Amino acid sequence: MSNITIGQKIVHLESVDSTNNYAANVFKEGRIDHGTVILADIQTNGRGQRGNTWQSDAFENLTISIAIDPKLCKINNLISLNHITTIALYQLIKKYCQHVKIKWPNDILVNENKIAGILIESQFSGNRMHSIIGVGLNVNQSTFENNKSTSLSIEMNKNLNIKSLLFEYISFFNECLDEYLKHGEKHVHNLFDEQLWLKGTETKFIFNDKVFNGVIKNTDTNGQINIEVDGAQRLFKNGEIKYVQRLID
């Protein structure tokens, strides 16, 4: 393996408040290197997008964070890092489930129920940027407070080995990173857009407390979603809109 790939070192914690918090602190202090993966059996205060919590029962799910130096990986922007991370997770889930889609900006759905989410956070030290990729995948959990969530176990009617899934995800991530380096940003961007949930389907959204109908077309190079509204295409940033039709938070 080259020095840009992930997973050459794995730190296994039984319990932590948030793998992203832990990884950010030890990465900043220089106690872990690029590519280190933090795995936690119990995450007491997992975080999702826009300050949401991530419900994860102890010992039932895959909760990891990955320390990334984008410059070392030759990744030019954070949106490409998001594409690589999300596509790798999509491909892992697709191996086990049907009807898998990417819900913009970075959740994975199976049969329109949320099975996984990603949270990427970045920090600067001088002129150098470090990123922490948080990944949560519902594996063996069988009940959820949110009835629009699911797990691999629910979909497959059997339990899976969490550590085996970790190594599979690392492999998919490194393959996607290799594709990015070989074929460029546009290639991974297209792979992301091809699997967008509700793409091409008229859908209800909320923007500024008002409901409107629109059709998802694609995403742009800044990670905004492009929606056709009344014949014109409009771009929306993460957090600006909510889905009404088959709403999943």
N, C-alpha and C positions, 0 to 999 in steps of 0.2 A: 504493500500500500504506500502511496505517496504521502508527503507531509501535509497535503491540503485536504485529504479525506477525513471524514469524521469517524468516531468510534474506535480509534486505536486505544483509547483509555476510557473506561467506564467507572464512575463512582456510584456505588450503590448505598443509598441511605434508607434506613427503615422508616424514619419519620422526619418531615420537614414542613415548615409553614408553606413555602412555595419553592419549587425547584428553580423557578426563574430568579427569585430573590437570592437564593443560595448561590446559584451559578454566577449571578452578576457580582456579588461580593467577592467570591474567591477568584474570579477572573480578573477583576480590577486589582486585586492584591497580588496577582501574579502566581497564585497557588495552583492554578490549572492552566493548561495550554489550549490553543485552538484545537477544535475537534473533540474535546472531552465531552462525554455524555453523562449527565446526572440523572440517575434513576431513583425514584422514591416509591416505597411500598405504600406509605401513608402521606397524603398531602393535606394539611389541616386548613390551609387558606389559599387554595388554588385560585388563580385569577384568569378571567377570560377577557374578551374585547370590551372596551369602553367601561372598565371597572366592574363588569359582571363577575360573579363567583362561578367556579367550575365545580359542580358536584361530583365527587369521586369517592366511592366506598373503599375502605382500606383493603389492600391486597387484591382488589378486583380488577384494576385497570392499569393501562400503561400511561404513566405520567413521567415525562422526561423533559429535560432542558439540554440544549446543545450550545456550547461556547463556540462562536464563529468569529474569525477575523476575515471580513469580506475581501480586504485587499490581498491577503495571502491566498484566498480562493480565486482571486481574479474575478470576483463578482462586482460589477460596476455600480449597482444600485440596490436599494432595499427591496424594491418591487420584484426584481429578479430572484432575490433570496426567498421572498414569499412564494413566488411561482415554483421554485425548485422544491421547497419544503412541502407545499400543498400537493403538488403532483406526485411526489414520492408517497405521501400518505394516501392519496387517492388510489395509487397503484397497489399499495399493500391491501387496502380494504377491498378493492376490486378482485383481488385474488380469492377472497372468501365470500363475497356477497354480490348480488345483482342489484341493478337499479341504483347505482352509486353516482352522486353528483356533487359538484363543488358549489356551495352557497357563498356567493361573494360577501365579504372579501376572502375569508379563509376558514370556513367550516366545511365539514364533509357530511352529507346526508345519505342515508340508505332508506329507500322507500319513503322519502320526504321527511324522515325523522333524523335528528342530529345524532351522529355517532362519534364525531371527533372535532376538535378545534385547535387552532394555532394562535399563539401570541408571540410576536417578535418585538423585542425591546432593544434599543441601542444606547450606548454610552460612549462619551468621548474622553480621551486622555491625550491632552495636547492636540495634535492634528491627526491622531489615530482613532478610528472608530472600531469598537467591538460590539458584537450583537449577541443576544441571547434568544434562542428559539425555544419557545415552550410548546410542547405537543401533548395533548390529552386525547387518548383513544379509549372509549368504553369497550371493555373486553368481556369480563365475566359478570358484570353487574346486571341484576335481573329486575330491579325496580328503580323508578326515578320519580322525583317530585314533579318534574315536567313531563307530561304525557306525550310530548313530541320528541322524546329522546329514545334511543335504542342502543343496543350493544351487539358485538359479534356473537355472543352467546345466545341472545334472543333470536337473532336472525338465523343462526345455524343450529339452534337447539342442542348445543353442546359447549363445554368449556374448552378454552384454549390456553396454551402455555404462554405466559406474558413475556418471559425472557426470550423465548424463541421469536415472538413477534418483534421484540426490540431489535434483535440481530437482523431480521428480515427488513425492518424499516431502515436500519443503517445501510444495508445493501442497496435498497431502492434509492435512498438519498444520494449515495455516492454515484450510482448510475445516472441519476438526473443531473447531478453536478457535472459529470463527464459529458453528458449530452449538451449541457449549457456551454461548456468550454469548447466543444467541437463545432456546434451548430449555431451558437449565439443566442442573444436575448429574445429575438423574435420567435425562434423555434419554441422555447419553453413558454413564452407568452401565448402562442397559439394553442399549445397543449392545454394550458389553463382555460382559455376561452372556449375550447371545444366542449368542455364538460360543465359549463355554467348551468346551474339549476334555473329552470324557467326561461332559458334563452329562446327567443323567438315566440314566446307565448304572452298574450296580453295579460297583464297582472296589475293588481291594485297596490299602490304605494301611499305612504304618508310623507309629506314634505311640508314643514312649517305648519303642522297641525291640520293640513288640508289633504284630502284623499284625491288621488289622480290615477288614471289608467295609463299604462305605458308598456312598451315592449323592450325587453333587454336585448341589446344588439351585441355588445362586447365590452371589454375594459380597455382603458388607454395605458400608456407607458408610465403614468403616474399612479396607477392603481385605482383610478376613478371608474365608476360604472357608466356606460353609455346607454341611455334609455331613449327610445323614440316616443315623443309625446306630441300628439296632434300633428303628426307629419314632420316634426322637427326633432333633431337629436340633441339631448341635453346630458351634460356630465354631472355626476354627483359624487361627493367625497364620502369616505367611510364615516358613518354616524349621522349623515344628513337625512337619510331616508329610512323608512321601515317598510317591510312587506306587510300588506293587509291580507291578501289572498293566501291561505294556508300559512298564516303567520308563524314563524319560528324565531324566537329571540336568541 
